[in-house]
C-alpha cells in the first residue's frame, strides 16, 4: 500500500536539497502517486505522458540492445528529468534550464530506496 504522506515528505526533501523545482511520482502506468506539479496542468494526463515517454524510450534503448538511465526533456523555460524510482514508479523532476540533469540524477539516487519502501 502506498504511503502518500511519507512519499510527499521525501519529495519535499528532494525539492529543498537538490535544486529541484517540483518533484512528483507516477506509477509505471502513469497514475499520479504523490508530489507537486505545475499550476494549471491536469495531473492525470500530465503524469501519464511521462510514463508514455519512458516506455517509448525503453523500447528504443531495448531495440538498440542498451538500457535506459533517464529521460530529459528540454523546453524553453525548464528541464524535466525522469528516472525510475524503483520497480513501481517514476520520479519526475522539473529543473531550472541551467541545471545539469546528470548531476541531479546522481544526487537523487540516494532517495530511491526510501521512495521504494513507501510504494
N, C-alpha and C positions, 0 to 999 in steps of 0.2 A: 504494500500500500504506500502511496506517495505521501510523504510528509511535507506538504507545501510550505508550512511555516519554517521548517529547517532549511528547505531549499531557498526560500526568499532570503533568509539570513546569509547563506553562503553567497548568493548572487549579489547582495548589497556589499559584502566584503570584497568581492571581485571588483565591483564598481569603485569602491573607496580606495583600494590599494593598488590597482593595476592600470589606472588611467583609462578605464573603460567607461564610456558614457552611459550605456544601458546594456544589461545582460538579461537574457531570457533563456528558458529551457523549453524545448519542444520535443515531443516523442518522435521516434523514427517515422511514425505515420503522420506527423505534422500537427498533433494536438498540443495546444498550449498547456504547459505544466506549471510554470512559475516565472516571475521576473517582470522587468519593465520593458516597455516598448514605446515607440514614438507616438506622441499625441496625434489623434485623428486617424490612426490606422485601425482597420478592423483586424483584431488579433487572430482570429481563426484563419482567414486566408493568408495573412501576413506570415504566420508561423508555418502553415502548411507549404508555402512556397519554398521555404528554406529546406524542408525535408525533400521536396522535389529536386531542388538544385543539388543537394548532396547525393541523392540517389542517381541522378544523371552523371555527376562527376565520378561516382563509384563505378558506374558502367564503363565510362571512358577509360579510367585507370585500369580496370579489370581487363578490358579488351587489349590494353597495351601491356598486360602482364606486370602491372605495378600495383601499388596500394595508395589509397588516398590519405593524406595527412590533414588537410584543411581546405576550405574554400574561402576565397577572399573576393568580395565584391567592392569595386572602386566606383564611387559615384562622385559627383562634383563636390558635395559637402561632407561626405562621410566615407568610411570604410566599414564593411561588415565582415567579421571573421566568424566562420562556422567551424566548430570542431566537435568530434564525438565526445560526449560526456558519459563514457562507459558504453555498455551494450544496448541501453534502452533509450537514450536521449541525445539530443544535440544541444550544444551550448552556442548560442548566437549572441555576438557582442557587436555593439555599434561603437566604432572608434573614431577619433578625430582623423582628418585626412592625412595629417603628418605622422600618424602612428606607424610603427614598424610592426606589421602583423605577425611576423615570425617571433619577434621578441615577446609580444603579448601572448602568443600561443605557448611559448615556453614558460612564461610567468604564471599562466593559469593552470598548467598541468597539475600543480600541487593541490588544486581544489577538486579535481575529478574524483578521487576516492571518497571524499566527503559527500559529493553530489550522489555518487552511486549508492552509498549506504542509505540514502533517503528516498531512493526511487523504488 
